[in-house]
Amino acid sequence: MTKLVVKVHLRNDKKRRKAMQIVSKFEGIGSLAMDSKDNKLTVSGDFDPVEVVNKLRKSCNTDVVSVESAKKDEGKKNEDQVTNLEAYQTYSPVPITYYYVPCYETPNCVIC
């Protein structure tokens, strides 16, 4: 388990949602927490912190505050923490389902 604390410079809620969406798409993310006052994003789980920071830096100005190995259960939960699936469903659009209907036509006309 890795715990990453990153300070992201966000101007509005749209950028905040974008940052949460970027991080939530990585595999192995256990929880996400965003502190709106300090603009700190806390990510914990089994992931590569270098990849997460590089992806965040492409969309917003990012400073790494700390990277450490997290304990399994700290005993306290923040109300802003969400699981990876909940974060993905919240910040990702609903997938569009496409249906293919085959067209079976019998030819009525024969060209000679």
Disulfide bonds with the S-S distance in Angstrom:
none
